[in-house]
């Protein structure tokens, strides 16, 4: 896991590359991506649990 100095460097690079006007849009897209990834992960866990429960019967 990156520490505070590494996160600051990454933030500054993103700020330089995309500019302050694009940061809110970029953060929104990243948030959507993380949300979709979390939903997919939860769905996969549910499917595995269902499959595991069927094997136990």
ChimeraX commands (.cxc) that place a marker at each C-alpha (Angstrom):
marker #1 position 0.00,0.00,0.00 radius 0.5
marker #1 position 1.46,3.37,-0.97 radius 0.5
marker #1 position 2.25,5.81,1.80 radius 0.5
marker #1 position 1.45,9.50,2.02 radius 0.5
marker #1 position 4.48,10.75,0.03 radius 0.5
marker #1 position 3.74,8.35,-2.81 radius 0.5
marker #1 position 0.08,9.38,-2.90 radius 0.5
marker #1 position 1.07,13.06,-3.03 radius 0.5
marker #1 position 3.40,12.40,-5.96 radius 0.5
marker #1 position 0.66,10.49,-7.79 radius 0.5
marker #1 position -1.85,13.29,-7.11 radius 0.5
marker #1 position 0.56,15.93,-8.39 radius 0.5
marker #1 position 1.26,13.92,-11.55 radius 0.5
marker #1 position -2.46,13.52,-12.21 radius 0.5
marker #1 position -2.97,17.24,-11.59 radius 0.5
marker #1 position -0.18,18.12,-14.05 radius 0.5
marker #1 position -1.36,15.62,-16.69 radius 0.5
marker #1 position -5.09,16.37,-16.61 radius 0.5
marker #1 position -5.31,19.85,-15.12 radius 0.5
marker #1 position -7.60,21.10,-12.38 radius 0.5
marker #1 position -10.63,21.35,-14.69 radius 0.5
marker #1 position -10.63,17.61,-15.48 radius 0.5
marker #1 position -10.05,16.35,-11.92 radius 0.5
marker #1 position -13.73,16.23,-10.83 radius 0.5
marker #1 position -14.69,14.36,-14.00 radius 0.5
marker #1 position -11.76,11.98,-13.57 radius 0.5
marker #1 position -12.67,11.33,-9.92 radius 0.5
marker #1 position -16.27,10.64,-10.93 radius 0.5
marker #1 position -15.16,8.09,-13.53 radius 0.5
marker #1 position -12.81,6.41,-11.07 radius 0.5
marker #1 position -15.65,6.24,-8.53 radius 0.5
marker #1 position -17.94,4.59,-11.08 radius 0.5
marker #1 position -15.24,2.07,-11.94 radius 0.5
marker #1 position -14.62,1.19,-8.30 radius 0.5
marker #1 position -18.37,0.82,-7.72 radius 0.5
marker #1 position -18.72,-1.52,-10.72 radius 0.5
marker #1 position -15.73,-3.56,-9.58 radius 0.5
marker #1 position -17.20,-3.88,-6.07 radius 0.5
marker #1 position -20.58,-4.99,-7.47 radius 0.5
marker #1 position -18.91,-7.57,-9.70 radius 0.5
marker #1 position -16.89,-8.84,-6.75 radius 0.5
marker #1 position -20.01,-9.12,-4.57 radius 0.5
marker #1 position -21.87,-10.96,-7.35 radius 0.5
marker #1 position -18.98,-13.40,-7.74 radius 0.5
marker #1 position -18.88,-14.03,-3.98 radius 0.5
marker #1 position -22.64,-14.70,-3.98 radius 0.5
marker #1 position -22.32,-17.12,-6.89 radius 0.5
marker #1 position -19.47,-18.96,-5.18 radius 0.5
marker #1 position -21.49,-19.21,-1.95 radius 0.5
marker #1 position -24.52,-20.56,-3.84 radius 0.5
marker #1 position -22.34,-23.10,-5.64 radius 0.5
marker #1 position -20.66,-24.08,-2.36 radius 0.5
marker #1 position -24.03,-24.46,-0.60 radius 0.5
marker #1 position -25.28,-26.74,-3.40 radius 0.5
marker #1 position -22.21,-28.96,-3.01 radius 0.5
marker #1 position -22.83,-29.32,0.73 radius 0.5
marker #1 position -26.33,-30.75,0.18 radius 0.5
marker link #1:1,2 radius 0.2
marker link #1:2,3 radius 0.2
marker link #1:3,4 radius 0.2
marker link #1:4,5 radius 0.2
marker link #1:5,6 radius 0.2
marker link #1:6,7 radius 0.2
marker link #1:7,8 radius 0.2
marker link #1:8,9 radius 0.2
marker link #1:9,10 radius 0.2
marker link #1:10,11 radius 0.2
marker link #1:11,12 radius 0.2
marker link #1:12,13 radius 0.2
marker link #1:13,14 radius 0.2
marker link #1:14,15 radius 0.2
marker link #1:15,16 radius 0.2
marker link #1:16,17 radius 0.2
marker link #1:17,18 radius 0.2
marker link #1:18,19 radius 0.2
marker link #1:19,20 radius 0.2
marker link #1:20,21 radius 0.2
marker link #1:21,22 radius 0.2
marker link #1:22,23 radius 0.2
marker link #1:23,24 radius 0.2
marker link #1:24,25 radius 0.2
marker link #1:25,26 radius 0.2
marker link #1:26,27 radius 0.2
marker link #1:27,28 radius 0.2
marker link #1:28,29 radius 0.2
marker link #1:29,30 radius 0.2
marker link #1:30,31 radius 0.2
marker link #1:31,32 radius 0.2
marker link #1:32,33 radius 0.2
marker link #1:33,34 radius 0.2
marker link #1:34,35 radius 0.2
marker link #1:35,36 radius 0.2
marker link #1:36,37 radius 0.2
marker link #1:37,38 radius 0.2
marker link #1:38,39 radius 0.2
marker link #1:39,40 radius 0.2
marker link #1:40,41 radius 0.2
marker link #1:41,42 radius 0.2
marker link #1:42,43 radius 0.2
marker link #1:43,44 radius 0.2
marker link #1:44,45 radius 0.2
marker link #1:45,46 radius 0.2
marker link #1:46,47 radius 0.2
marker link #1:47,48 radius 0.2
marker link #1:48,49 radius 0.2
marker link #1:49,50 radius 0.2
marker link #1:50,51 radius 0.2
marker link #1:51,52 radius 0.2
marker link #1:52,53 radius 0.2
marker link #1:53,54 radius 0.2
marker link #1:54,55 radius 0.2
marker link #1:55,56 radius 0.2
marker link #1:56,57 radius 0.2
view
